[in-house]
Every structure is written in C-alpha cells, then in structure tokens.
Amino acid sequence: MRSLSYIRARDVREAIETFAAAGEGARFIAGGTTLYDLMKLGVERPAHLIDIAAVEGADRIDTSGDVLFFGAGALMADVAEDEVVRRDYPVLAESLSKAASQQLRNMATVGGNLMQRTRCPYFRNGAIGAYPCNKREPGSGCAAIGGLDRSQAVLGISDACTAVSPGDWPVALTALNARIEVHGPTGARSIPIAEFYRLPGEAPHVEFAIGAGELVTGISVPKTDAGRNSTYLKIRDRESYAFALASAAVALAMDGDHVRQAHVALGGVATRPWRAHEAEVLLSGRTVDREIALAAGRAAFAEARPGVHNAFKIELGARTLADAIMTAGRKTQ
Ligand SMILES: Cc1cc2nc3c(=O)[nH]c(=O)nc-3n(C[C@H](O)[C@H](O)[C@H](O)COP(=O)(O)OP(=O)(O)OC[C@H]3O[C@@H](n4cnc5c(N)ncnc54)[C@H](O)[C@@H]3O)c2cc1C
C-alpha cells in the first residue's frame, strides 16, 4: 500500500504554500471526480493531496460586473443553473448541463473541469507497460496512432499524440474569449484561454500553460451581446452521460440581420478546445442560412487529419457546427 498525505486548505495562500512545501507528488484536489478516478486506474500516483474545496470564496459566482466571474471552486451544477447565465449566456449553461451527470455536476467544480485529463483509453490504462502513451510516460510512444482511434482527435494532432481534449465547458469558454485567473508562488496572472491549453506537439504531457503548484482561482468571461444568441450542441454515442464525439459552441453578435462577429469553437474533435477562426471569417457580414452554415462547418475541418477509424468525425463535426450556427441564428430573429 502507498501512503498519502491529505490536507484541507482554508485559503489560496495556504493552498499554494502547502503545495510548495509538499514538493514532488503534490496535487490539488477539488471535487475529486477525475483525480480519484485516475488514482484508482493507476495513472495518477500523488503522494500529497491538497484539498481546495473549502478555500474561502472559491465558489463565488458574480455576474454583476463588467465580466462574468466564476470562482474555480464553483460547482458545475451551480453555474449551469445560474439564472443570468442561463438567460444571457446559454452556451455556457448548456455546455455544463450536457456534461457528465447531475450527481457529478453536484460534486465537480468548474476549475477541475478545465484541468481534467483526456479520456483516451490508452492514456487511462495505467497498468505499467500495458500500452505506450506519451502523455502518461513521455517518450514511450502512442498506441492510439494506428490503433483503436475512433474517439481520437482529427484537429491539432501530432505524431506523438492524438488524444481529444474532453471538456465541454472549456469549448464554450473558448468561444467567448474567457481568461483563466491563476495564483502561484510568484504571484497572480491572467491567461487568455487560447493560451491555456497546449497543442501536443512533441510534448503531449505538457497540457496546460500553468506550472505545478499554480492554482486556478477563477474564470473571467467578457460580457457580450452575442451571449444571448448562443448555443452549445453536443453529439455523443448516447444522449446523456457521455463525452462528445463532436460539439460546437456558437455565439453571434449581429448588426440587423447580418453577423457582425461570430464566436465559434469545437469540442470532441481536437487536441484542445478548438477555435474555428475559418468559420468565423466566413460568417462575418453574412445572413445566416443553411448554405453558409454548412460552408462554415466544412471550412472548420479543412485541415483535419483522420486516423484509421475516426474519419466520420470530419463530416459529423462539420454538420454539428452547421446545426449549431442555425440554432444560434434563429435566436437572433
Ligand atoms: C463518468 C463521467 C462522465 C463525465 N462526462 C463528462 C462530460 O460529458 N463532459 C465533461 O466536460 N466532463 C465530463 N466528466 C468530467 C467531469 O466534468 C470532471 O471530472 C470534473 O469537472 C472535474 O472537476 P473536479 O472538481 O471533480 O476535479 P478534480 O477531480 O478534483 O481535479 C481534476 C484535476 O484538476 C486539478 N485541479 C482541480 N482544481 C484545480 C484548481 N483550482 N487549480 C489547479 N488545478 C486544479 C486537479 O489537480 C486534478 O488534476 C465526466 C466525469 C465522469 C467521471
């Protein structure tokens, strides 16, 4: 049996200092819905757990200022059910309410959701030497490439990794240009979400733009009138309690019946929450109809590289995006 220390931090400073003092093998734990899973699978083997669930003010939700602010410790269920979020930013509420199950959302935090690891089956098989995985053991190889890759990414992949970024919430946050608020031993910083998730490249194990010991304290989302004309469409193998095969977050800012600015991001198809700039450019200045929606969907996947079993994601993803654009477009009328 491996020993494990467990400490419950009361505030941000205590969490960061305790982590730094614990050193190698320390992990923050919030709702525990992912981390405990990975520990049972043998993928994560922490020696010290610093519980941040009771950090003072960590669950703050504030929609009254210039930005929407969600404390990292806010529960997924509480943000999904917030009245202002549901009315003015349905893309955010829907991305959360379509994730996991009600029981999980009652436990899991929006900060933990940002930091969850991939569901790639080879990564999650933690038996030592079972399958090579560059994310789990850097330099060991990637069993998914040329293997059972139905769920793998078609965008943002490298020769070292094709694992899909699993979260729904980060996709909606990407569409709305959120910033991730972080505190660490050297102070606080605010990171645009576009820079928070790394492409796998040669180093798939480096997934986030924060270092060990840095604590995500909150998420800020600029307010936008595109919020009301927004939606999150998620296609999965079954209608609940499943990760996305393809998903799309769309928010449309309008000038009359023309799109002034489209905010578009994709999930379930890429190695990180994927901003679909090509689709945004195509939609700009246009009225929304089926033809332009499908053209935007196809443009978003122009650079897609399928593996052996996942080419279907290209057409599925393009049509998912087209349907989401149509839904957001109907909200503008
Ligand atoms: C059966 C099942 C189905 C699921 N389906 C979906 C789905 O469809 N869509 C979806 O998006 N998600 C899904 N999830 C994932 C779920 O949403 C995550 O497990 C949850 O959001 C993680 O939050 P948590 O607070 O429990 O994180 P934890 O498990 O406590 O932590 C997760 C990771 O984040 C780190 N961490 C947590 N908080 C912080 C912080 N503030 N700062 C720095 N690091 C931090 C931890 O160290 C750990 O590495 C599913 C999970 C399960 C078990």
The ligand as an ORCA input file, in Angstrom:
! r2SCAN-3c Opt
* xyz 0 1
  C     -18.491      9.211    -15.716
  C     -18.028     10.602    -16.021
  C     -18.546     11.266    -17.124
  C     -18.119     12.552    -17.420
  N     -18.627     13.206    -18.520
  C     -18.179     14.455    -18.821
  C     -18.674     15.150    -19.961
  O     -19.522     14.658    -20.700
  N     -18.168     16.396    -20.215
  C     -17.237     16.986    -19.408
  O     -16.837     18.116    -19.666
  N     -16.742     16.341    -18.339
  C     -17.197     15.104    -18.031
  N     -16.691     14.446    -16.956
  C     -15.574     15.040    -16.231
  C     -16.043     15.880    -15.073
  O     -16.703     17.009    -15.554
  C     -14.785     16.208    -14.315
  O     -14.443     15.039    -13.610
  C     -14.935     17.353    -13.350
  O     -15.303     18.535    -13.989
  C     -13.636     17.578    -12.597
  O     -13.869     18.505    -11.567
  P     -13.417     18.175    -10.093
  O     -13.687     19.388     -9.289
  O     -14.022     16.909     -9.609
  O     -11.851     17.985    -10.339
  P     -10.784     17.059     -9.568
  O     -11.003     15.635     -9.923
  O     -10.737     17.415     -8.139
  O      -9.456     17.586    -10.245
  C      -9.208     17.349    -11.623
  C      -7.807     17.842    -11.952
  O      -7.765     19.251    -11.871
  C      -6.795     19.690    -10.925
  N      -7.435     20.838    -10.279
  C      -8.689     20.883     -9.777
  N      -8.986     22.137     -9.392
  C      -7.874     22.885     -9.636
  C      -7.560     24.260     -9.454
  N      -8.433     25.133     -8.958
  N      -6.330     24.698     -9.826
  C      -5.421     23.845    -10.349
  N      -5.677     22.525    -10.554
  C      -6.885     22.053    -10.211
  C      -6.542     18.502    -10.032
  O      -5.232     18.507     -9.502
  C      -6.742     17.336    -10.999
  O      -5.563     17.137    -11.743
  C     -17.133     13.170    -16.606
  C     -16.617     12.505    -15.490
  C     -17.041     11.227    -15.209
  C     -16.459     10.533    -14.004
*
